[in-house]
Amino acid sequence: MLAHVGQAYLDLPADDRLETRLPKLLKRHAETVAKARGESLSEYVVDVLAERVANEIGSTQEWRLTATEQAELLRILAAPAPSTAALQAATRRAEDLFGI
């Protein structure tokens, strides 16, 4: 099974706060879903936010690589990767995310 897409965020310490206002109905529905999943509302919100950010962060950032870093990236990308079940699943996910 593939790891949760936002797991890298979820493994970090919760060392900052986010205060927000939201519609009462949305909060009630989120609490219902969280409870059904056996999570607190905070756990559910962090999980959903981490997944959404992990899926969308790539489209909001630009890589700035030196010529040496570019050459290394191209070398890595050109090297054949062994085909494994995890690689095949990741490939399907990339195709879904990026339309490749």
GROMACS elastic network, one bead per residue, 0.5 to 0.9 nm:
[ bonds ]
;  ai    aj funct       b0    kb
    1    86     6  0.80996   500
    2     5     6  0.81346   500
    2    86     6  0.71299   500
    2    89     6  0.78436   500
    2    90     6  0.83433   500
    3     6     6  0.83362   500
    3     7     6  0.68018   500
    4     7     6  0.51515   500
    4     8     6  0.85331   500
    4    51     6  0.75805   500
    5     8     6  0.77176   500
    5    50     6  0.79202   500
    5    51     6  0.56959   500
    5    52     6  0.87590   500
    5    54     6  0.63629   500
    5    55     6  0.74120   500
    6     9     6  0.55857   500
    6    10     6  0.64549   500
    6    11     6  0.89585   500
    6    47     6  0.71771   500
    6    48     6  0.83780   500
    6    49     6  0.82266   500
    6    52     6  0.76913   500
    6    53     6  0.75164   500
    6    54     6  0.54134   500
    6    55     6  0.80365   500
    7    11     6  0.60681   500
    7    12     6  0.88344   500
    7    47     6  0.84272   500
    7    50     6  0.75027   500
    7    51     6  0.79339   500
    7    54     6  0.88344   500
    8    11     6  0.54141   500
    8    12     6  0.69783   500
    8    50     6  0.84270   500
    8    54     6  0.86577   500
    9    12     6  0.55087   500
    9    13     6  0.86402   500
    9    46     6  0.89029   500
    9    47     6  0.87705   500
    9    50     6  0.60284   500
    9    51     6  0.86625   500
    9    54     6  0.82673   500
   10    13     6  0.78026   500
   10    14     6  0.84038   500
   10    46     6  0.76413   500
   10    47     6  0.71237   500
   10    50     6  0.69955   500
   11    14     6  0.89431   500
   12    15     6  0.84798   500
   13    16     6  0.87444   500
   14    17     6  0.79861   500
   21    24     6  0.89168   500
   22    25     6  0.84626   500
   22    26     6  0.68833   500
   22    27     6  0.68450   500
   23    26     6  0.53154   500
   23    27     6  0.64545   500
   23    28     6  0.87784   500
   24    27     6  0.51525   500
   24    28     6  0.61795   500
   24    29     6  0.86564   500
   25    28     6  0.50584   500
   25    29     6  0.61363   500
   25    30     6  0.85128   500
   26    29     6  0.51345   500
   26    30     6  0.60300   500
   26    31     6  0.85166   500
   27    30     6  0.50443   500
   27    31     6  0.60890   500
   27    32     6  0.85971   500
   27    41     6  0.85415   500
   28    31     6  0.50907   500
   28    32     6  0.62657   500
   28    33     6  0.87839   500
   29    33     6  0.62902   500
   29    34     6  0.85739   500
   30    33     6  0.51324   500
   30    34     6  0.60146   500
   30    35     6  0.84692   500
   30    41     6  0.68268   500
   30    44     6  0.78101   500
   30    45     6  0.80026   500
   31    34     6  0.50370   500
   31    35     6  0.59725   500
   31    36     6  0.84997   500
   31    39     6  0.88455   500
   31    40     6  0.75033   500
   31    41     6  0.54128   500
   31    44     6  0.83547   500
   32    35     6  0.52327   500
   32    36     6  0.62262   500
   32    37     6  0.87338   500
   32    41     6  0.86726   500
   33    36     6  0.50958   500
   33    37     6  0.63162   500
   33    38     6  0.87205   500
   33    39     6  0.85738   500
   33    41     6  0.85331   500
   33    44     6  0.82125   500
   34    37     6  0.50830   500
   34    38     6  0.62129   500
   34    40     6  0.58619   500
   34    41     6  0.55875   500
   34    42     6  0.86439   500
   34    43     6  0.78487   500
   34    44     6  0.55295   500
   34    45     6  0.84321   500
   35    39     6  0.55528   500
   35    40     6  0.65296   500
   35    41     6  0.75888   500
   35    44     6  0.89393   500
   36    39     6  0.75730   500
   37    40     6  0.87154   500
   37    44     6  0.84057   500
   39    42     6  0.79636   500
   39    43     6  0.58699   500
   39    44     6  0.61012   500
   40    43     6  0.51608   500
   40    44     6  0.62225   500
   40    45     6  0.86406   500
   41    44     6  0.50904   500
   41    45     6  0.61022   500
   41    46     6  0.85827   500
   42    45     6  0.51774   500
   42    46     6  0.61211   500
   42    47     6  0.84751   500
   43    46     6  0.52742   500
   43    47     6  0.60646   500
   43    48     6  0.86434   500
   44    47     6  0.50785   500
   44    48     6  0.61497   500
   44    49     6  0.84956   500
   45    48     6  0.52062   500
   45    49     6  0.59886   500
   45    50     6  0.84254   500
   46    49     6  0.50797   500
   46    50     6  0.59000   500
   46    51     6  0.85140   500
   47    50     6  0.51985   500
   47    51     6  0.62414   500
   47    52     6  0.86790   500
   48    51     6  0.52633   500
   48    52     6  0.62194   500
   48    53     6  0.86309   500
   49    52     6  0.51651   500
   49    53     6  0.60397   500
   49    54     6  0.84366   500
   50    53     6  0.52267   500
   50    54     6  0.59826   500
   50    55     6  0.85505   500
   51    54     6  0.51544   500
   51    55     6  0.61956   500
   51    56     6  0.86982   500
   52    55     6  0.52024   500
   52    56     6  0.62193   500
   52    57     6  0.83978   500
   53    56     6  0.51590   500
   53    57     6  0.55133   500
   53    58     6  0.89170   500
   54    57     6  0.56443   500
   54    58     6  0.77877   500
   55    58     6  0.72548   500
   55    59     6  0.86688   500
   55    97     6  0.76369   500
   56    59     6  0.57563   500
   56    60     6  0.70905   500
   57    60     6  0.53861   500
   57    61     6  0.66845   500
   58    61     6  0.56799   500
   58    62     6  0.80101   500
   59    62     6  0.80939   500
   65    68     6  0.77896   500
   65    69     6  0.54651   500
   65    70     6  0.57803   500
   66    69     6  0.50554   500
   66    70     6  0.60924   500
   66    71     6  0.86041   500
   67    70     6  0.50251   500
   67    71     6  0.62040   500
   67    72     6  0.86589   500
   68    71     6  0.51688   500
   68    72     6  0.62723   500
   68    73     6  0.86450   500
   69    72     6  0.50600   500
   69    73     6  0.60742   500
   69    74     6  0.85721   500
   70    73     6  0.50710   500
   70    74     6  0.61564   500
   70    75     6  0.85609   500
   71    74     6  0.51415   500
   71    75     6  0.61433   500
   71    76     6  0.86797   500
   72    76     6  0.61860   500
   72    77     6  0.85490   500
   73    76     6  0.51490   500
   73    77     6  0.60892   500
   73    78     6  0.85309   500
   74    77     6  0.50303   500
   74    78     6  0.59897   500
   74    79     6  0.86303   500
   75    78     6  0.51909   500
   75    79     6  0.63398   500
   76    79     6  0.53403   500
   76    80     6  0.84667   500
   77    80     6  0.77584   500
   77    81     6  0.88231   500
   78    81     6  0.89779   500
   80    83     6  0.89818   500
   81    84     6  0.88748   500
   81    87     6  0.84348   500
   82    87     6  0.80089   500
   83    86     6  0.82390   500
   83    87     6  0.60762   500
   83    88     6  0.68230   500
   84    87     6  0.50772   500
   84    88     6  0.61912   500
   84    89     6  0.86025   500
   85    88     6  0.51299   500
   85    89     6  0.61906   500
   85    90     6  0.85826   500
   86    89     6  0.51047   500
   86    90     6  0.60764   500
   86    91     6  0.85114   500
   87    91     6  0.59992   500
   87    92     6  0.85984   500
   88    91     6  0.50231   500
   88    92     6  0.62984   500
   88    93     6  0.86609   500
   89    92     6  0.51605   500
   89    93     6  0.62452   500
   89    94     6  0.86752   500
   90    94     6  0.60918   500
   90    95     6  0.85286   500
   91    94     6  0.50516   500
   91    95     6  0.61464   500
   91    96     6  0.86267   500
   92    95     6  0.50526   500
   92    96     6  0.62634   500
   92    97     6  0.86701   500
   93    96     6  0.50614   500
   93    97     6  0.61057   500
   93    98     6  0.84523   500
   94    97     6  0.50013   500
   94    98     6  0.56923   500
   94    99     6  0.73986   500
   94   100     6  0.70564   500
   95    98     6  0.53926   500
   96    99     6  0.55588   500
   96   100     6  0.75264   500
   97   100     6  0.81178   500
